[in-house]
Amino acid sequence: MRKLRFLIVYSPCFYGVFSWKMSLEQQSGGATATQQTAAEKEQDLRRRMREMPGVLVAYSGGVDSTYLAFIVSQELPGKSRCVLGLSPSVSEYQRNAALRNAEDLRLPLQLIETGELNDPSYKANPKDRCYFCKSELYSQLKKIALENGIANIVDGTNADDLTDHRPGRAAAVENNVISPLADAGFSKAEIRTQSRIHGLEGWDKPASPCLSSRIAYGVPVTIERLSQIEKGEDFLRSEGFSEFRVRVHGDLARLEIARSEMDRIFDLEAAGKLEKVFRSLGFRYVTLDLKGFRSGAMNETVI
């Protein structure tokens, strides 16, 4: 404080620069006084939920939807329902994690079978594939909400998701699905922070979109390819890898491994084991992506 007083009195030029900088920070939202903390956003989220007479949560068991379902169940006891859609594009690992979370949190859970693989538009795997998947899911959720007198359907879309290629958002809009986490300005990091504070299992686990997202656009989605991906990722998980994807380009498997774990792949014995396993799954070629794991890599040519 004494240094600042000295500079103000004896260095008016510096004081002018200092004041100008503070003014710019305030205009751009840089001042912490004008920013909401994650805890404040949660209070806003809770208020929004209390204002709804009833809520149906599109629950997947991921970090975002688990956090949202947790908040909804606390604020609307007896007035909410969580629905988990099951299909071949949801891995057994992901399904079990979702069921475990729901049981631990005592969520009012309902399971439904979704039929996106019966839709030729989805199976063709165009760049807007997710639109057809979400349309199938949300149309079922809309029916359940109507049958149970639930006024609002919500999903776990966060503010970061709005900057990515998300054709499923159009389906959400068409079916009046609300995204309260995005509306409250929650980033993925903030959701993880609040989930950790509440002791929610899996708060730090990597994002885990559906298995179809691993297949290159234009390569048809089939049960066989989904099975290859699931078995391949189960193997990587059993080998101790934590962040990875098995990307499918026809008969080629492109493995994305987190850079922090990639040195294990460069061991000739480990590489040989990987090559043997993935060939046994039906892949003709097995490659390692030298850029490493990154979520949404298939969208790099889209955005």
N, C-alpha and C positions, 0 to 999 in steps of 0.2 A: 504494500500500500504506500509506503514511504517513497519507493522508487517511482511509482506512478504520479504521486503528487509533485515530485521534483521535476519530472518530465513535463508535466502540464504547465508549471510555472515558468520554467526556464527554456523550454523547447516548444514554442507554439507551432512550429512547422510539423513536428512529430505528432503533436496532439491533433492537428488537423487531419493528418493521414490516418491516425488511429480512429478518430471519429468517423471518417469517411468509410473505413473498412467495416466498422461496427454497423453503420447504416446499411451497407450492402448486404451484410449477413442477415440483418433483420428483414430486408426486402425479399431475399431469396429463401427465407425460411431457415437460415442457418442458426439462428438463435434457439437454444434448447427450450426457451420459455414458450415458443410458439409451436413446438413439436409435441405430438402425443407419444407417450411411452407405450410399450407393449401392455403394461398393466392398465393404463388408461383406455387403450383400445379394447381390452377385455371387458372393462366396465361398460363401455359403449355397446359392445356386442351383447352382453347380458341384458342390457336395457332393451335393445332391439328385440331380443328373443321374448322377453316378458310381455312385450307389446303385441305379440302374435297369439291368437287364441289357440292355435295348435300347429305343430310342425312335424313334417315327415322328412327325415334326413336320408339323402342318397349316400349311404355308408359303404366304404370300400375297405376300411381297416388301415388305410394309410395315415400318415401323421396328421394331415389336414382334416380329413373327415372324422377321425377319432377325436381330435380336439373339439371340433364343432359338436359332435354327438355328446361329448362329455358336458359341455356348457349347456346344451339344450336340455339334457336329462336333468341337470340341476335346477334350471330355471323354469322348466315346464313339466314337473313330475305328473305323470298320468295323462299328459296332453301331447305326448310325442311318440314317434315310432321311427326306428331305423330299419332300412331295407337294404339288404346285401344281394346284389345280382350275381348269379353264378353262371358260368359258361366255360367252354374249353379254353377261352382266352385268359381265364383267371387261373393261375397256377395253384396247385395244392398247397404249396408253401404259403402263398399269400392268403388263400382261403382260411387255412388253419390259424394264421396270425390274426386275421380279422375276427374269427370266432372266439379266439382266446381273449382278445381285447374286450369284445362285447360281454363276455362272461365275467371278466374281472371288474368291469365297470357297471355290470348289471343293466346293460342297455336293453330296452324293449326291442328285440331284433326279430325281423321277419326275413326269410330267405325266399328268393324267387329265381326261376330259371329264365334266362334271357335267350332270345333266338336270333341274334344278329348274324350268326353263320348261315341262317336260312335265307338271308338277303343277298342276292347276286351283286348288288352295288357294294356291299361291305366286303364280300369275298374277293372282288376284283382288286381291292386294296388301292383305291385312288388316294390322292393327297388329302381328300376330305373324308377319309374312311371313318374317322371318329364321329363325324356328324351322324352317320347311319347307326353306329353303335349307341350313341347317346339318345338318338330318337327312339330306338327300341326300348332302352331303359326308362327314359322319362315318360313315355307313353304308358308303360306299366305302372310307374309310380303315380302318375296322374289318376289312373283308374283306382288304385288302392286308396289314395287320398280322398277321392270322391266317395268311395264305398264306406269310409270310416269317418266322414265329416271333418277331415283335416284340411284347413284352409291354405296352408303354405308348404311348399316343397323347397328344400334348401340343399345346396351342394357345398363341397369343400374347396371350391376355387379360391385361390388367394390373389393378392395384388400382383405378385410376380408373374402369375400365370397369364395375366392380361397382355404381357409383352411377348408371349410365345405364340407359335402357330397352334391355335386351338379351335378347329372347326366345330367341335362339340359345343362351343358357346352358342352357336346359332340355334342348335337344338334346345338348349336351355332357355333361350329367349322365346322360342316358339311355344314352349310348354310352361312358360311363366315360372321357371325355376329361379329362385333367388340365391345369390352368392354373398352371404353376410360377412364372410371373412374378407373378401375383396372390398365390399362396401365400407367396412370399418378400417380399411387400409393396412391389413395385416400382411407383412412379408413372410416368406417361408421361415426365415431365421427367427422372427418374432413368435411364430407359432411353435417352433421348436423350444424356444425359451420358456414360454408359458406352459407348454406340455411338460417340460422338465420340472418346473416349479410345482406342478400338480402331481408329479410322480407317475405320469402316463407312460406305460410300457411302449418302447419303440420310438421315443421322441427323437432319437438321433439316427434312426435307421435310414438308409438311402431311399430315395423315391423308387416306387415299384409300379410303373404303369403296366397295362395289360401286355400279354405276350405278343399280340399282333403288332404292337409298336416296334418290335424288333425286326419285322420283315420289311425289306425295302419296298417303297411304293411301286406299284405295278406288278409285283410278284404276288400271285394269288395267295390268300389266307386259306390254309387247309388244316384239317385236324392233324395230319402227319407233320406238317411244319411246326405247328404249335407244340406237338409232343417232342419234336427234336429240340426245340428251344428250351422247353421245361427240363428235359433230361440233361441237356448240356449245362444249364445254369445250376441245377441240383449238384452236378459233378463239381463245378467250380466252387460251390458253397462247401461241399464236403472236403475240398482240398484246402479250406481255410481262407479263401478269398472273400472279401467283404463288399467291394464295389466293382461291379462288372456288368456287362451285357453280352449276350450272344446275338449278333446281328446276322440276318440271313439275306444273302443275295443269290437266290437260286440254289445251286448246289455248293455254294461257298459260304463258310461260316467265318465271320469277322469278329474276333474277340476283342472287346474293350475291357481293359483291366486298369484299375486306378494306378497312376504313376508311382505312388508310394509302394505298390505291391508288384510292380512290373518286373523288378529285378529277378524275381523267382521264375519268371517265364524264360529268361535267357539261359537258365540252366538246361543243358542239352537233355539230361534225363527227364526233367519235368516237361520240357517241350515235346519230347518224344511220347510221353504218356498222354499229354493233351491231344496230340495228333492222332494217336491210336484210338482214343475214346471217341473223338468227334467223327472220325471215319466210320467207326462202328455204328454211329447214329445215322449214317447215310450221307454225310457230307463228302464231296469229292476233294474239296480244297479247304484248308484250315489256315487262316491268316491272323496275325496280331496287328491291331491298329496302334501305330506308334504314337498317336496323339493321346492315347489312353482313354479311360472312361470319361464320358460326359453325358449327362442326361439330355435326351432329345436330339441325339446326333443325327437321326434320320431327317430332322427338320432343317439341317444346315443348308440344304439346297432349296429350301422352300421360303424361308424368311428373308 
